[in-house]
Amino acid sequence: MSKLLLSQKKKMRQKQRKAEARAKKEEESKNEETKTSNASKFGKEQVKAVDPDPNGEKLLQKGRSAEAQVGFERLLGGLHAYQECNR
């Protein structure tokens, strides 16, 4: 490359840059294609989860007291009031 003329060196560099840019674009497009094809595969395989306790009988058997539930409701009510004030 040292024996080439300046204009020839410029042409060689431009060709190299264009080839690198073309290769980079092709690689990016291949990556996008694989991402979209993988997403479509996963979308087909998703299955809806089945609720093991649709009536909530197991939840009732845990024995949470009404006092604990009221305390939780107060906490949520206070949080709601706090969010309303900060809007």
Backbone torsions as a table, in degrees:
resi	resn	phi	psi	omega
1	MET	NA	-20.6	-179.3
2	SER	-72.4	-22.7	-178.6
3	LYS	-87.9	-5.7	-178.9
4	LEU	-79.1	155.5	175.9
5	LEU	-71.5	161.2	-179.1
6	LEU	-58.9	-43.0	179.9
7	SER	-65.2	-37.0	178.7
8	GLN	-68.4	-37.1	177.8
9	LYS	-63.4	-42.3	178.7
10	LYS	-61.7	-43.5	179.6
11	LYS	-62.7	-40.5	179.3
12	MET	-63.6	-44.0	179.8
13	ARG	-63.5	-41.8	178.9
14	GLN	-63.3	-41.8	178.4
15	LYS	-63.0	-40.7	178.7
16	GLN	-63.5	-45.3	179.8
17	ARG	-61.4	-44.4	179.6
18	LYS	-63.7	-41.1	179.5
19	ALA	-65.0	-41.2	178.0
20	GLU	-63.7	-43.3	179.7
21	ALA	-64.4	-41.1	179.1
22	ARG	-63.8	-43.0	179.4
23	ALA	-64.8	-39.0	179.5
24	LYS	-64.9	-43.0	179.0
25	LYS	-63.5	-41.9	178.9
26	GLU	-63.1	-41.3	179.1
27	GLU	-63.9	-43.0	178.9
28	GLU	-63.9	-41.5	-179.9
29	SER	-66.9	-36.3	176.6
30	LYS	-65.6	-40.6	178.4
31	ASN	-62.8	-41.8	179.3
32	GLU	-64.8	-40.4	179.8
33	GLU	-63.8	-41.9	-179.8
34	THR	-68.5	-36.2	178.3
35	LYS	-63.9	-44.2	-178.9
36	THR	-69.6	-36.4	179.3
37	SER	-70.0	-37.1	177.1
38	ASN	-66.8	-38.2	-179.9
39	ALA	-65.0	-39.5	179.9
40	SER	-68.7	-33.9	177.9
41	LYS	-66.1	-45.3	-178.5
42	PHE	-68.0	-33.3	179.5
43	GLY	-63.2	-32.7	-179.3
44	LYS	-76.7	-28.4	-174.4
45	GLU	-85.2	-11.5	-176.9
46	GLN	-67.2	132.1	-179.6
47	VAL	-121.2	139.2	179.8
48	LYS	-68.5	135.0	179.4
49	ALA	-72.5	140.6	179.7
50	VAL	-95.3	131.3	179.7
51	ASP	-74.7	118.1	-178.5
52	PRO	-72.0	-19.0	-178.7
53	ASP	-133.3	74.1	-174.3
54	PRO	-66.4	-27.4	-178.4
55	ASN	-93.6	-8.7	178.3
56	GLY	79.1	21.5	-178.2
57	GLU	-68.0	-39.9	179.5
58	LYS	-66.1	-36.5	178.8
59	LEU	-64.6	-38.9	178.4
60	LEU	-68.2	-29.9	-178.3
61	GLN	-74.4	-15.1	-178.8
62	LYS	-66.8	-22.7	173.1
63	GLY	77.4	36.5	174.6
64	ARG	-72.6	135.7	-177.1
65	SER	-77.7	158.3	178.7
66	ALA	-66.9	-30.3	179.4
67	GLU	-63.5	-41.3	179.2
68	ALA	-65.0	-38.3	179.7
69	GLN	-67.2	-39.7	179.6
70	VAL	-65.6	-40.4	177.4
71	GLY	-60.9	-40.7	178.3
72	PHE	-65.3	-40.4	179.0
73	GLU	-64.9	-38.1	177.3
74	ARG	-63.7	-41.3	178.6
75	LEU	-60.2	-45.7	179.3
76	LEU	-66.5	-38.3	178.4
77	GLY	-63.4	-40.1	177.3
78	GLY	-66.3	-37.9	178.6
79	LEU	-65.3	-41.0	179.1
80	HIS	-62.8	-44.4	179.7
81	ALA	-63.6	-37.3	179.5
82	TYR	-65.5	-40.3	-179.7
83	GLN	-69.5	-35.6	179.0
84	GLU	-64.9	-37.5	-178.5
85	CYS	-70.1	-30.6	-175.1
86	ASN	-89.4	4.2	180.0
87	ARG	-81.0	NA	NA
